[in-house]
Amino acid sequence: MSDDTLDPQLVLALSRITGIPVDDTAMAERIAGGAGSAIAAVRACLHGSLFEHEPADYLPLLERLATPRVAEGGES
């Protein structure tokens, strides 16, 4: 397992603990994959340890990643 991979079973366990509904393993896999991608993107942009920054420092980057790109001449 790489540093950027989250275990879907961990996602399911955390969802039960926090009371956040996760319907099934497929949904947990999608969440784990998305979280892993977000971690990798933040790491790549910061070129260093994630522990040197406040969590709010990541919000602008994550918001940019979440915003759908508009194709040339099209709409999102």
C-alpha positions, -999 to +999 in steps of 0.1 A: +000+000+000+015+034-010+014+065+012-015+078-010-037+048-008-065+045+018-081+012+027-118+012+019-124-009+050-109+020+070-133+044+053-162+021+063-150+019+099-145+056+102-179+063+087-195+040+113-176+058+141-185+093+129-221+085+119-215+095+083-235+072+060-214+052+035-238+029+015-214+001+005-179-010-002-180+005-037-188+039-022-160+035+003-136+026-025-145+058-044-140+079-012-107+062-005-095+068-040-106+105-040-090+111-006-058+095-019-058+117-049-063+148-028-034+138-005-012+132-035-021+166-050-015+185-018+018+167-013+029+175-049+021+212-045+037+216-012+069+196-018+072+187+018+056+175+050+019+180+054+024+185+091+041+219+086+009+235+074-025+243+089-054+222+075-071+254+062-040+260+040-052+231+018-087+245+012-079+267-018-060+239-035-088+213-028-115+238-040-096+243-073-093+205-078-130+201-071-141+228-096-150+213-129-129+225-158-147+242-186-138+228-221-129+254-247-160+268-262-182+248-238-199+250-205-193+230-173 
